[in-house]
Amino acid sequence: MNWADASAGWSWNPVTDLQQIWAFPFMVNAFRAGTVVAVLAAVMGWFMVLRRQSFAGHTLAVVSFPGAACATLLGIGAGFGYFAFCIGGALVIAAIPRAGQGGGSGQESALTGTVQAFLLACGFLFVALYKGFLGGVNSLLFGSFLGITTDQVAVLTIVAALALGALAVIGRPLLFASVDENVATGRGVPVRALSVVFLVLLGTATAEASQITGTLLVFALLVMPAAAAQQLTARPAASLALSVLIAIAVTWTGLIAAYYSPYPIGFYVTTFAFAVYVLARATRTLTTTVGRQRTVGAGALA
């Protein structure tokens, strides 16, 4: 399509603009896929932030690039490479011994960073070995909503449903282990097994989100909505629901902005998510400051 014509067609009437956008089947598929990906990424990202495993999530996001590049080199669908490498990377990270809550040991960070750097280099090697014209490198790195088919939407939906179903089964003990790993271990919760399962599910979510936002910016959709939601409320159910709403909102606005401009969707999703996080952080700071002032004032009056 002609991007200049699309930009000129912006009417500032949300109803009219959405009708124009949804007149194209590929945009309908993009909104469907984006919604599925946003929900899965928000839920997995919420647990990831709570468990302080953001570095592991970032590594899996980077791993998705060599996966897609390798699949392209082999002449198969990029989706297979996304899932194979992300889940494989999750299993490698899971095999690294953790020390303490959140896996903050220096050894784990060093080994995870080593895996990340090596596989990223492999991704660029696969691109160099590809003999044809690989014009989709930018799409792999920064995302694209073009060419999303109905079959891809169906696959993303099925995988997301299975991943969310598995998370629902382990959700309560995983939350317990995430809040206080030592107490959970003492109560007989299989902390190690839960960690492995969660990392595999996180790898699945990363593989899905990479197909929309690109491998370099998928981390934004995983961490920013969850981090913003946890700034606004400490209640798990409310925070999780808010994370999902934020992720859907930034994905939809990112799709609309990308439709009316020549720039990749990953940039817009990241920018909007960052803006929401900044607002959430500012709101929490303001609320905390006002609360302290009221407490001081009440103490002075007493």
C-alpha positions as CSV (number, residue, x, y, z in Angstrom):
1,M,0.0,0.0,0.0
2,N,1.0,3.6,-0.4
3,W,2.1,5.0,3.0
4,A,1.7,8.6,1.9
5,D,-1.9,8.0,1.0
6,A,-2.5,6.3,4.2
7,S,-1.1,9.1,6.2
8,A,-3.1,11.6,4.2
9,G,-6.2,9.6,5.0
10,W,-6.0,10.2,8.7
11,S,-9.2,12.0,9.7
12,W,-8.9,12.3,13.5
13,N,-12.2,10.5,13.7
14,P,-11.4,7.2,15.6
15,V,-14.5,5.4,14.2
16,T,-13.8,6.4,10.6
17,D,-10.1,5.7,10.9
18,L,-10.7,2.2,12.4
19,Q,-13.2,1.4,9.6
20,Q,-10.6,2.4,7.0
21,I,-7.9,0.3,8.7
22,W,-10.1,-2.7,9.2
23,A,-11.2,-2.6,5.5
24,F,-7.9,-4.5,4.8
25,P,-7.8,-8.2,5.8
26,F,-4.1,-8.0,6.7
27,M,-4.8,-5.3,9.2
28,V,-7.7,-7.3,10.7
29,N,-5.2,-10.2,11.1
30,A,-2.6,-7.8,12.6
31,F,-5.1,-6.6,15.3
32,R,-6.1,-10.2,16.1
33,A,-2.5,-11.4,16.3
34,G,-1.4,-8.3,18.2
35,T,-4.2,-8.8,20.8
36,V,-3.3,-12.4,21.3
37,V,0.4,-11.6,21.6
38,A,-0.2,-8.7,24.0
39,V,-2.3,-10.8,26.4
40,L,0.3,-13.6,26.5
41,A,3.3,-11.2,26.8
42,A,1.6,-9.2,29.5
43,V,0.7,-12.2,31.7
44,M,4.2,-13.8,31.3
45,G,5.9,-10.5,31.7
46,W,4.0,-9.8,34.9
47,F,5.5,-12.9,36.5
48,M,8.9,-12.2,34.9
49,V,9.1,-8.8,36.6
50,L,7.8,-10.1,39.9
51,R,10.4,-12.9,39.8
52,R,13.1,-10.4,38.8
53,Q,14.1,-12.4,35.8
54,S,14.1,-9.5,33.3
55,F,17.6,-10.3,32.2
56,A,16.5,-13.9,31.3
57,G,13.6,-12.4,29.3
58,H,15.9,-10.0,27.5
59,T,18.2,-12.9,26.6
60,L,15.2,-14.9,25.2
61,A,14.2,-11.9,23.1
62,V,17.7,-11.7,21.6
63,V,17.7,-15.5,21.0
64,S,14.6,-15.2,18.8
65,F,16.6,-13.3,16.1
66,P,19.0,-16.2,15.3
67,G,16.1,-18.6,15.4
68,A,14.2,-16.7,12.7
69,A,17.4,-16.1,10.7
70,C,18.3,-19.8,10.9
71,A,14.8,-20.9,9.8
72,T,15.0,-18.5,6.8
73,L,18.4,-19.9,5.9
74,L,17.0,-23.4,6.0
75,G,14.0,-22.4,3.9
76,I,11.3,-23.0,6.5
77,G,8.9,-20.7,8.2
78,A,10.4,-18.1,10.5
79,G,7.9,-19.1,13.2
80,F,9.5,-22.5,13.6
81,G,12.8,-20.8,14.3
82,Y,11.3,-18.4,16.8
83,F,9.8,-21.1,18.9
84,A,12.7,-23.6,18.6
85,F,15.4,-21.2,19.6
86,C,13.4,-19.4,22.3
87,I,12.3,-22.6,24.0
88,G,15.7,-24.1,23.6
89,G,17.3,-21.0,25.1
90,A,14.8,-21.1,28.0
91,L,15.9,-24.7,28.7
92,V,19.6,-23.7,28.6
93,I,18.9,-20.8,31.1
94,A,16.9,-23.2,33.3
95,A,19.8,-25.5,33.5
96,I,22.0,-22.7,35.0
97,P,22.0,-23.0,38.8
98,R,20.2,-20.2,40.6
99,A,21.3,-18.6,43.8
100,G,18.6,-16.9,45.8
101,Q,15.3,-15.2,44.8
102,G,15.3,-13.9,41.3
103,G,18.5,-15.7,40.3
104,G,20.7,-12.8,41.1
105,S,24.0,-14.7,41.2
106,G,26.9,-13.4,39.2
107,Q,27.5,-16.8,37.7
108,E,24.0,-17.0,36.3
109,S,24.2,-13.5,34.9
110,A,27.6,-14.2,33.3
111,L,26.4,-17.5,31.7
112,T,23.1,-16.1,30.5
113,G,25.0,-13.1,28.9
114,T,27.4,-15.5,27.3
115,V,24.5,-17.5,25.7
116,Q,22.9,-14.2,24.6
117,A,26.1,-12.9,22.9
118,F,26.9,-16.2,21.2
119,L,23.5,-16.7,19.7
120,L,23.2,-13.1,18.6
121,A,26.4,-13.5,16.7
122,C,25.0,-16.7,15.2
123,G,22.0,-14.8,14.0
124,F,24.2,-12.4,12.0
125,L,26.2,-15.4,10.6
126,F,23.0,-17.0,9.4
127,V,22.1,-13.7,7.6
128,A,25.5,-13.6,6.0
129,L,25.2,-17.2,4.8
130,Y,21.9,-16.6,3.2
131,K,22.5,-16.4,-0.5
132,G,19.3,-14.8,-1.5
133,F,18.0,-11.3,-0.8
134,L,17.0,-11.2,2.8
135,G,15.1,-8.0,2.8
136,G,13.2,-9.0,6.0
137,V,16.1,-8.4,8.4
138,N,14.6,-5.1,9.6
139,S,11.3,-6.9,10.1
140,L,13.0,-9.6,12.1
141,L,14.7,-7.0,14.3
142,F,12.1,-4.3,14.6
143,G,8.8,-6.0,13.8
144,S,6.2,-5.8,11.0
145,F,2.4,-6.3,10.8
146,L,2.5,-6.9,7.1
147,G,1.8,-10.4,5.7
148,I,0.1,-11.8,8.9
149,T,-2.2,-14.6,7.6
150,T,-5.3,-16.1,9.1
151,D,-3.3,-19.4,9.6
152,Q,-0.7,-17.5,11.6
153,V,-3.3,-15.9,13.8
154,A,-4.8,-19.4,14.4
155,V,-1.4,-20.8,15.4
156,L,-0.6,-17.9,17.7
157,T,-4.0,-18.2,19.3
158,I,-3.6,-21.9,19.9
159,V,-0.1,-21.6,21.3
160,A,-1.2,-18.7,23.6
161,A,-4.2,-20.6,24.9
162,L,-2.0,-23.6,25.7
163,A,0.6,-21.4,27.4
164,L,-1.9,-19.5,29.5
165,G,-3.7,-22.8,30.4
166,A,-0.4,-24.2,31.7
167,L,0.3,-21.0,33.6
168,A,-3.2,-21.1,35.2
169,V,-2.4,-24.6,36.5
170,I,0.9,-23.5,38.1
171,G,-0.2,-19.9,38.9
172,R,-0.8,-20.1,42.6
173,P,2.4,-22.0,43.6
174,L,4.4,-20.0,41.1
175,L,3.1,-16.8,42.7
176,F,4.0,-18.2,46.1
177,A,7.5,-19.1,45.0
178,S,8.0,-15.7,43.3
179,V,7.1,-13.8,46.4
180,D,9.2,-15.8,48.9
181,E,11.2,-18.6,47.4
182,N,12.7,-19.8,50.7
183,V,9.4,-20.1,52.5
184,A,7.9,-21.9,49.4
185,T,10.7,-24.4,49.4
186,G,10.2,-25.0,53.1
187,R,6.5,-25.7,52.4
188,G,7.3,-28.3,49.9
189,V,6.6,-26.3,46.7
190,P,8.6,-27.7,43.8
191,V,10.4,-24.3,43.2
192,R,13.0,-25.7,40.7
193,A,10.4,-27.4,38.5
194,L,8.2,-24.4,38.5
195,S,11.1,-22.2,37.4
196,V,11.8,-24.5,34.5
197,V,8.2,-24.6,33.4
198,F,7.9,-20.8,33.7
199,L,11.0,-20.2,31.6
200,V,9.7,-22.5,28.9
201,L,6.4,-20.6,28.9
202,L,8.3,-17.3,28.9
203,G,10.2,-18.5,25.8
204,T,6.9,-19.3,24.1
205,A,5.6,-15.8,24.9
206,T,8.9,-14.3,23.6
207,A,8.7,-16.3,20.3
208,E,5.1,-15.1,19.8
209,A,5.7,-11.4,20.6
210,S,8.9,-11.3,18.4
211,Q,6.7,-11.9,15.4
212,I,4.9,-8.6,16.0
213,T,7.4,-6.3,17.7
214,G,10.6,-7.7,16.3
215,T,13.4,-9.4,18.3
216,L,15.1,-6.3,19.5
217,L,12.0,-4.6,20.9
218,V,10.0,-7.6,22.2
219,F,11.4,-7.0,25.6
220,A,9.4,-3.7,25.8
221,L,6.1,-5.6,25.5
222,L,7.2,-8.1,28.1
223,V,8.5,-5.8,30.7
224,M,7.0,-2.3,30.4
225,P,3.2,-3.0,30.8
226,A,3.9,-5.3,33.7
227,A,6.3,-2.8,35.3
228,A,3.8,0.0,34.9
229,A,1.0,-2.0,36.4
230,Q,3.1,-3.0,39.4
231,Q,3.9,0.7,40.0
232,L,0.2,1.5,40.2
233,T,-1.1,-1.3,42.4
234,A,0.4,-4.0,44.6
235,R,-2.7,-6.2,44.4
236,P,-1.8,-9.2,42.2
237,A,-5.2,-9.7,40.5
238,A,-5.6,-6.0,39.8
239,S,-2.0,-5.5,38.7
240,L,-2.2,-8.5,36.3
241,A,-5.4,-7.3,34.8
242,L,-4.0,-3.8,34.4
243,S,-0.8,-5.2,32.7
244,V,-3.0,-6.9,30.1
245,L,-5.0,-3.8,29.5
246,I,-1.9,-1.7,29.0
247,A,-0.3,-4.2,26.7
248,I,-3.4,-4.3,24.5
249,A,-3.7,-0.5,24.5
250,V,-0.1,0.1,23.4
251,T,-0.2,-2.7,20.8
252,W,-3.4,-1.3,19.2
253,T,-2.1,2.3,19.2
254,G,1.2,1.0,17.9
255,L,-0.6,-0.8,15.0
256,I,-2.6,2.4,14.2
257,A,0.4,4.6,14.2
258,A,2.5,2.2,12.1
259,Y,-0.3,1.9,9.6
260,Y,-0.3,5.7,9.0
261,S,3.5,6.0,8.9
262,P,6.5,4.3,7.3
263,Y,8.1,3.4,10.6
264,P,8.1,-0.1,12.2
265,I,5.5,-1.1,14.7
266,G,8.1,-2.1,17.3
267,F,9.2,1.5,17.6
268,Y,5.7,2.7,18.4
269,V,4.8,-0.1,20.8
270,T,8.1,0.6,22.7
271,T,7.5,4.3,22.7
272,F,3.9,4.1,23.9
273,A,4.8,1.5,26.5
274,F,7.6,3.6,27.8
275,A,5.3,6.7,28.1
276,V,2.8,4.6,30.1
277,Y,5.6,3.4,32.4
278,V,6.9,7.0,33.0
279,L,3.4,8.2,33.8
280,A,2.8,5.3,36.2
281,R,6.2,5.9,37.9
282,A,5.3,9.6,38.2
283,T,1.9,8.8,39.6
284,R,3.4,6.5,42.2
285,T,6.0,9.1,43.2
286,L,3.3,11.8,43.5
287,T,1.0,9.6,45.5
288,T,3.8,8.6,47.9
289,T,4.9,12.2,48.4
290,V,1.3,13.3,49.1
291,G,0.8,10.4,51.5
292,R,4.0,11.3,53.5
293,Q,3.0,14.9,53.7
294,R,-0.4,14.0,55.1
295,T,1.2,11.7,57.6
296,V,3.6,14.4,58.7
297,G,0.8,16.9,58.9
298,A,-1.4,14.6,61.0
299,G,1.5,13.9,63.3
300,A,2.1,17.6,63.8
301,L,-1.5,18.2,64.6
302,A,-1.5,15.4,67.1
